[in-house]
Amino acid sequence: MTSKAARPTISDVAKAAKTGKTSVSRYLNGEQSVLSDDLRLRIETAIAELDYRPSQMARGLKRGRTRLIGLIIADITNPYSVDVLSGIEAACREKGFTPLVCNTNNEVDQELHYLDLLRSYQVEGIVVNAVGMREEGLNRLQQSALPMVLIDRKIPDFACDVVGLDNTQAATTATEHLVEQGFEAILFLSEPLGTVNTRRERLNAFHATLKRYPGIVAENAEVPLHEADMMDNTLRQFHSGHRGMRKAVISANGALTLQVARSMRRIGLNWGSDIGLLGFDELEWAELAGVGITTLKQPTWQIGYAALERVVKRIEGGSDSVYEQVFSGELIVRGSTVR
């Protein structure tokens, strides 16, 4: 069996171009103006013939820069995460960084593993969509002393830049829309609250808004994402418990909205005619489902872009105080919440 051909080195390029390694290094580092036209052409030809590709990692480490940004994402299957990643990737390209994406699948042990892995790769900064870490993960984040920005979810007792949605404004807008549409009983559905501040902030704003409308029934329930029977029972009880009233459900995120829609189909409830439905996060299929589902759209791409901009400012030595940047959401009204 033939062994794999050795990867060409800078010495091989220098030998083929009949010059020294210093001249090749100057060529690779963009200092071509100090080289003669003949030497430039010889180096260029040698690189092409040998198919030489310099190690960006080695070059970065030599200069003390890797130009790598670590991204720790809670759930890469979530449409929210995909859109955020798109914004981060665009900003990385514009600013000359390369993203290393780690999907934790909402598992804390994976978070710890990836934190250590990113540090071993000597990333210059980290963008984290935190899962509600345990103490061990928190300590490791704080000890890393790396420039860091959190997206969407804050970490308790951890002073760090955060970029995300203005949850209070968004949940208030969503709830007031349902009030204006004449709904008399509203159920706020979320996954278990845990330490996830986004869910708590949205729920608190929901209750605070309905306190101003004492005649409207305000309920909330926590249902794990894939507990289909529990979801069916929760929706059945809410619907049957308020007979004769106009009822609506607010779903706290896009992944949950899909499960709510599936549950309503299973138990024979039609959104729009039998019950109202409003979901956080715009979904590609929301306009196609039945009469359409009203959504609270987050500027996810902009959130990702802004988070990367923020971490680059920290990398470049920005020492201003901890900063929270919030974006406004946009209500997209469809048939599921209008008379």
N, C-alpha and C positions, 0 to 999 in steps of 0.2 A: 504494500500500500504506500503510495507516495505521500510524503509529509506535506502539510500546507505551506505554500511559499511564504517566506519571511516578508513581513511588511517593510517596504522601502523606508530608509531613514534619511535624515537630512545629510548625513555623510555620503550616502549613495548619490543623492542629488548633486552634491558638491563635486564628487568624483566624475560623474557623467558630464557635468558642465565645465569641468577643468578649472575649478575655482575653489575657494575656501568656504568653510561653513559660515563664517561671518557675513560674507556677501549674500549667501542664500537666506540667512536670517533677516538681513536688511530687506531683501526682496519680499519675503513673507510678511514683514512688519510694515509694509507700505512705504519704505524709504527708498523707492526705486529711482528717485531723482539723483541719488549719489552714485548710481551705477551707470556705466557706459551702455550705449544702445546694444552693442555686441554682447556684452555680459548679460544684460537683461534677457536678450533673445536666447542665449545658451541656457540660462536657468529655466526660463519658461518652457523650452523644448524638453529639457531633462525632466521637469516635473510632469509634463504631459506623457512622455514616453514611459516613465516609471510608474505613472498613475499614483504619484505621491500625494498623500493627504496628511497635513500636519495635525498632531493631536491637540485639539482645542483645549482639552483639560490640562495637558502638560504646559501649554503656553500660558493659560490663565493662571495656573498655580505659580509659575515662574514670575509673573507680574504681580502676584498677590491678589488676582481677581479671577473668579471662575465664570462670572456672568450667569450664574445659575440661580433660579428662584424656585424654592420648594413650595408645592401646593398640596395641602392636606384637605381633601374633600370628604364630607360625611357620607354622601351617597351619590355616586356618579350616574346612577340610573334616573335620578330625579331631574325632570326637565329644567327646574330652577338651576341646578348645578351645571347642567350643560350650557345654558345661556351665560351664566357667570364665567365659566371657563372660556367661552368665546371672547368675552371682553378682556379677560386677563391675557389671553394669548395675543390678541391684537396689540395691547399695550406693551407686552414683552417684545414683540417684533419691532415696534416703533422705537423702543428704548434700548434695543440691542441685548436683551436677556433671553435665556432659554428656560422654559418652565419644565420642572420635573413633577409630574402629577402622581399623587398617591391617593388611592380610594380606600377609605377605612371601612366602608360598608357598615357604618354606625357601630363599629366594635372598638372598644377602648384599647384592647390589647394591640390591635393593629395600629392605632394611633401612636402608641409608645414605640412600636417597631419602626414605623416610618420616621418618627422624630429622630431616632438614633441614626437611621439610614441617611437621612438628609444631611445631618451634621457630618457624617463620614464623607459625604460627597462635597463638603465644604461649600454648601449653598451660601449665597450672600444675604438672603432674607427668606422669610416664610410668610405665605398667606394661608390662613387657617379658617375653615368652616367648622367650628368646634362642635363636639358632640355632647358636651356636658361632661367634661373629663373628671376622673377621680383625682384624689390628692396627688398620686404618683405622677400622673400626666401633667398636672398643673405645675408641680415642682420642676419637672424636667423642662417644661416650656420656659419657666422663669430663669432656671439655671443656664439655659442655652445662651442668653444675652444676645440673641440674634435679632436684627430688625424684623419686626413682626406686625402684621395687620390681621384682625379678625373680620370675617364676613358674616353678616346676618346674626350670628349667635355670640353673645358676650360670654366670658368666663368669670364666674363669681370671684371677687377679691383679687382680680388680676388686672392691673392698670395697663391697658394696651389700646392702640388705635383701633377703631371699629368703623366699618362701612356697611350700611344696610338700609332697609326701608324705615320710614317714619311710621312705625307700627300703630301708634296712637292715632295719628291722623287718618291712616288707611282704614283701621277698624271702625273709627267714628264715621267716616264717609260711607262705608258699607252698611253699617247699622242704620244710619239715618235714611239711606235710600230705601231700606225695607219698611221703615216707619212711614215714609212718604207714600209708599205703594200700598199702604193700608193693611199690612200684616199685623196680626193681633197677638201671635205667640211665635217667639223666635228661639231656635235652639242653636247654640254655638258648639260645634263639634271640633275636637282637636285630638291629636295623639296624646298619650300621657304627658302631662306638663313637665315633670322632672325639674331639671335646672335650666330648661330651654327658655331663655328670656323672651324670645319672639312670641312664643305661644302665650305666655303669661301677659305680656303687654297687650296683645290683641284681645285676649279674654277680658282683661281689666277695662280696656276702652269700651268694649261691648257692654259690660255691666254699667259703667259710668254713664254711657249715652242713654241707656234705657231707664236709668234712675230719673231722668228728666221726663220720661213718659210713663208714669206709674200705672196706667191702664193696660200696658202691654206686658204679657208674660215673658220673662227672660229665663231661659234654662241653659245649662251647659253640661256636656258629657265628654269623657275621655275614652277613646276607643283605640286600641293598638291597630296598626295599619292593616294587618292581614287577618283580623278576627272577624270573619264574615258573619258568623251567627250572632255575635255580640252587636255588630253594626245593625243587622236586621232587627233584632229585638229592641235596640235603642230607638230606631226610627219608627217601628210599629207602635211602641209605647207613647212616643211623643205625638204621633199622628192621632192615635185613638184617645189619648188623654185630653185632647182639646177639640172635641167635636163641635162643629158649628162655627169655628173660628178660622180665620185665614192664617195659615201656618207657613213658616219658612225655616230653612236650615242655612247656617253659615259654616262653611268648611275652612279650617285654618291653613291648609296648604294644598297645592295641586295634586300631590300623590294621594292625599286623603279624598279629594273631590272625586277622583276616579272611582275609589271604593264606595263612596256615598252613591254615586250614579249607578254603579252595578247593583248595590243593595236595593235602591229604589225600584230598579227593573225587576229584581227577584221577588219583591213583596208587592208588586203591582201598583206602585205610586208613580204618577206622571208629573215631572217637574213642569211648572207653568200652570197646569189646571188643578191638580190635587194638592200640590205643595210648592212653595218657592224654594229656589236653590241659588246660593251665591258662593263662589269659591275664591279664595286667595290664589293668586298666580294665574296668569293667562295660559291656556292650553290650546294646542293647535286644533284639537278636535271639538273645542267648546262651542264653536259656532255651528257645528254640523250635528250636534247631539239633540235630537228632538226639535224643540222650538228654540234651541240655543241656550247656553248656560251663562249667566252673568258672572263676570270675573273682576277681581281687583288686580290689575296688571302691575307688576313690579318692573322698574327699569333695570332688569337683571344685567344686561350687557354693560350699561353704564356703571353699575355697582362693581362689577368685576374690573373694569378699566380703572375706576377710581381707586380701588384697593391696591392694584399694582402700582399706580402712580404714587400712592402714599408710602408703600414699602420702599420704593426707589428713593424717595426723599429721605427716608430714615437711613438707607444705605449710604447716601451721599453726605450724611452728617447732620441732617436736620434734627435739632435738639429742642424744638418747641414742645409745649406740654401735650399730654395725651389728648387725642382728638377724636371726636365722634362725628362722622359725616352721614347724614340721613337724606334719603331721597323720597320724594312724594310718589304715591301710587296713583293709578288712573283707573276709574271705574268704567268698565265696558258693559253697558246694559244690553241684555238680550231677553228672549221670551220667558226665561225661567222666573223672572221677578216682576214682570209687568202685568197689569190687569188685562 
